Amino acid sequence: MTGRAVLTLLAGVVVLAAGMAATYLAVAAFMRVWRRAQAKGYTGPLTPAVLATSTFAGLVGWPLLVALVVRSGDGPVLTAVAVLGVAVTLAGLALAVRLVPARPVRSGRRRRPRTPFRVLGNAAVAVPPLLYVLLAFNGKPVTLAVQSMLPTAMAYVLCHAAARRADRLDAPPAADPRPAVVWIRGFGNERRLFAFRRREPDETRARPELRKVFRRPEPMAFDDYFAPAIARTLGRGHGLGNPRDYLPPEGIDRHYATDDSWREQFAELVAGSRCVIMAPGDWPELRYELRVIRELGAHRRLFVFTPPAARAGQTRRVNLLKGFPHETWADFAAALGDDSGYRVGPDPGAGAVVAFGDDGGAVVVARGAEGPEDYVAAVVRHLAEAEEGAPPE
């Protein structure tokens, strides 16, 4: 291999790496803008459509403008302009989202969204055959109709999944005589990934779109990851819902309280719960919620789960891509402070289940948990020992 060939190969590798890095940064920036828009109340399906369309327009529009105005067909020039165009577009979208006023927070009983999800999904799958007939009738190539099958099928799946989530707003909660397992978190952290897990048969039966797509372990948020194991062994997962939700997320049941009553309803949930679970993190209401838990004496059945070691690095990278900064045990301890009534102690490591004693001191009841069943088993064991008056492990 000649020196020129080696240089060409190295240049190709550098260009590929730079392209991948630029793509990663662009996606991460887009997700941060989207999350910022969601935090201000723009949670409907129109928001991501507008942001994605604007970003795509920046990717295509700027090189097209240069090609038309400057009359340049130079590939590297157009590529550089495309990269610059996306950066400028994302910066403009970030500025627009920053300046747009926040929408009023919904309160009280959630209303079903007006979007006709099932109608839109059924209309999407009707597009390819109609387009095929139209093109064939006019003697045109039917390639476009065939190419439209995949995106319309995806639109069908997404629309019907959204319709099922909307149905949960009208459905009564599942009957379960066991006390609830309360999950606490910051609303901004709901979609933060916790770990990888393979979907169970019952989940794919209730959500058919997952059968073909997710046959391997997939990254899941905290409630998705633990919901089946908790429902089998402990009780029905429950928590307060984000008042800005357009649709209730999958996972645990959510109760949407009014602005002036959420504190009372949170205290009622905790007082009647079997236990309270959470992942370490930092959010505005953290100190208030943990103070309520301690005042009710429920801190002895509060459990903090740290993510398992398996694929932890990949989970962190995906979270960064989604716009979630990495949070450590030290960040959690700093957010609580020294006057919170809790002493969380040093980092217990990956896959840990941390409980708290009467004095608020942390007690590590399990380490090295690899799956949701390991965490839940440690909780069940510790609750049984506490009920029998046995000292914790």
Order of alpha helices (4+ residues) and beta strands (2+ residues): alpha-alpha-alpha-alpha-alpha-alpha-beta-beta-alpha-alpha-beta-alpha-beta-beta-alpha-beta-alpha-beta-alpha-alpha-beta-beta-alpha
